């Protein structure tokens, strides 16, 4: 499988990265290089093999259903690019 | 007068307890050396002398009343991926410039609870993506080591390159790193240090900037194997804040250092002999095999046939997880924002301006392999290959107790020397280290010798999940035999 320059523009859009106009050609080449290289995984027989999602299988721990956090508005807003009166200020997203 | 620049962590801790010197003296020295080296090595993202002195004075009070804890008064450098409350954390990325966490990572909290002293954050490849520490927003980090008769600036390896460079320059008594594909072990090998990652989950990921969550392993870089065991001991803990953290008790790792390795079976995997590998690395590997044989180990030739697929599988899984993890940097709640025409435009501009080229490349690969129609062919396939790699190791560990390999296929290379190469050429640095991340098992690099130009090379020990102790025992046996005592000539300050 390989990608075209249009694919790369679409991927950038999906990744929410402004189109790297001056690097599209180079990026397409690099991405194709990487994708060609990972093609070799096709040689591996994975018939009936379960996908591995965790390195050491341990039961997922449970904790008591209790409130352990909260009342830290100022902490949460501390690094906000913009905030006002306890809220994040973001560009308008609903018409 | 003690030479503070060659002290091991164990000796620094012991010297403080014996009152040979004070925590304040040690912190003053460390901060002074750090500031003097920064111009030439560029290994820190931040040096906080004030905090260091405050913590050192508190340690001196405890030490004078005989209440010193295990690491009381010992300066430890923190990779800029660990949140330290109130100290800027950037992950060496422009997108996090100015970000000051209001919380503490579990690993750093554990270290402060053991008495360690904070003095600096170390540079790294941006978001831990790299093997040369050339992608940091603050510029390339320089290796204190130089080839004989040359003043070419070399990379310290990556991504924990700042930690490695500082420690190799005699600054600090240990440093934290994170290892997602080799990011502790490869820089350790390039700088003549000991670097290890424990079993996945031993060290909590809470408060550590996420790269690829199922592969990220915090771990220590140190000058000796014993130091490594001590530091790992105090970094590791079960952690309710990280649901993937291992809930079992942390063993006494240091007790495994110096334990006899007689009768242990050591596997030599034929697949780690790769084309184009310098003869010196091959020779060093054979040397390691002889050392362990002489120490009473039994050498067993083994096969790990899936080895060559580990790196390609990694370059699907890691970017996929990274593209999800890094979706959070959208310029809304924290990090840098570049105002656009509307919300989407603001996201896109912020991310294009904030992320460097390698990070963007990996986010895009990850986005592609997870996108509709490609998920099964790439991501699911890679997860299945991942299990086959683990099965390889499981089969090998039925026959052997530990596996010995080279750490890297080369010694440190020049800054900028791979600028024109394809991304894959850089990725191949991790060919011997990435397998242990894929399997989640303990692995350590021990400095074992110098190549003909006088640059350090490392050997790697890999063991079963949760058997860090055998890793430390075998690592210490290699260290004893290698007697590696070379240090870079001080040219940087």
Contacts between the chains, C-beta under 8 A, distances in Angstrom:
chain1	res1	chain2	res2	distance
A	1	B	374	7.5
A	1	B	377	7.2
A	3	B	368	7.0
A	7	B	368	7.8
A	8	B	364	7.3
A	11	B	364	5.0
A	11	B	367	5.3
A	11	B	368	5.1
A	11	B	371	7.4
A	12	B	364	6.5
A	13	B	348	8.0
A	14	B	367	5.1
A	14	B	371	6.3
A	15	B	323	6.5
A	15	B	351	7.6
A	15	B	360	7.9
A	15	B	363	5.1
A	15	B	364	5.6
A	15	B	367	4.3
A	16	B	327	7.7
A	16	B	330	7.0
A	16	B	344	7.1
A	16	B	347	4.4
A	16	B	348	5.3
A	16	B	351	5.7
A	17	B	348	6.1
A	17	B	351	4.9
A	17	B	352	5.2
A	17	B	355	7.1
A	17	B	360	5.7
A	17	B	363	6.7
A	17	B	364	7.2
A	18	B	345	7.9
A	18	B	348	4.0
A	18	B	349	5.3
A	18	B	351	7.2
A	18	B	352	3.7
A	19	B	348	7.9
A	20	B	352	6.9
A	20	B	360	7.0
A	23	B	357	7.7
A	27	B	361	7.0
A	27	B	364	7.2
A	30	B	361	6.3
A	30	B	422	7.1
A	30	B	423	5.8
A	31	B	361	7.4
A	31	B	364	6.6
A	31	B	365	6.4
A	31	B	368	7.2
A	33	B	422	5.3
A	33	B	423	7.0
A	33	B	424	6.2
A	34	B	315	6.3
A	34	B	365	5.9
A	34	B	423	6.4
A	34	B	424	6.6
A	35	B	365	7.9
A	35	B	368	7.8
A	37	B	312	6.1
A	37	B	315	7.5
A	37	B	424	5.5
A	38	B	312	4.3
A	38	B	313	7.8
A	38	B	315	5.9
A	38	B	316	5.7
A	38	B	378	7.2
A	38	B	382	7.8
A	40	B	308	7.6
A	40	B	309	6.9
A	40	B	312	5.7
A	41	B	309	5.9
A	41	B	312	5.4
A	41	B	313	6.3
A	41	B	316	7.6
A	41	B	381	5.7
A	41	B	382	6.5
A	41	B	385	5.4
A	42	B	381	7.9
A	43	B	309	7.8
A	44	B	306	7.2
A	44	B	309	5.7
A	44	B	384	7.8
A	44	B	385	5.1
A	44	B	388	6.2
A	46	B	381	6.5
A	46	B	384	3.7
A	46	B	385	6.3
A	46	B	388	6.7
A	49	B	384	4.4
A	49	B	387	5.4
A	49	B	388	6.2
A	50	B	384	7.4
A	50	B	387	6.2
A	51	B	380	5.7
A	51	B	383	3.5
A	51	B	384	5.4
A	51	B	386	7.5
A	51	B	387	6.9
A	52	B	383	5.5
A	52	B	384	7.4
A	52	B	386	4.3
A	52	B	387	3.8
A	52	B	390	6.1
A	53	B	214	6.9
A	53	B	383	6.5
A	54	B	200	8.0
A	54	B	214	6.7
A	54	B	244	7.1
A	54	B	440	7.8
A	55	B	199	7.7
A	55	B	200	3.9
A	55	B	201	7.4
A	55	B	214	6.8
A	55	B	390	7.7
A	55	B	439	6.5
A	55	B	440	2.2
A	55	B	441	7.6
A	55	B	465	7.4
A	56	B	199	6.1
A	56	B	200	5.5
A	56	B	201	5.7
A	56	B	246	6.4
A	56	B	440	5.5
A	56	B	465	5.4
A	56	B	466	7.3
A	58	B	201	7.4
A	58	B	246	6.5
A	58	B	247	6.6
A	60	B	243	6.0
A	61	B	240	7.1
A	61	B	243	6.2
A	61	B	247	6.3
A	63	B	240	6.0
A	72	B	102	7.5
A	75	B	102	4.0
A	75	B	103	7.7
A	76	B	102	8.0
A	76	B	333	7.6
A	78	B	100	6.9
A	78	B	102	5.5
A	79	B	98	7.5
A	79	B	99	5.2
A	79	B	100	6.4
A	79	B	102	8.0
A	79	B	333	7.4
A	79	B	334	3.7
A	79	B	335	7.3
A	80	B	332	7.9
A	80	B	333	5.9
A	80	B	334	6.4
A	81	B	331	6.1
A	81	B	332	7.4
A	81	B	334	7.5
A	81	B	335	7.3
A	81	B	336	7.2
A	81	B	337	3.8
A	82	B	337	7.4
A	88	B	332	6.1
A	88	B	333	5.8
A	90	B	332	5.1
A	90	B	343	6.9
A	90	B	346	8.0
A	91	B	339	7.6
A	91	B	340	7.3
A	91	B	342	5.8
A	91	B	343	4.4
A	91	B	346	5.1
A	92	B	342	7.3
A	92	B	343	7.1
A	93	B	342	8.0
A	93	B	343	4.4
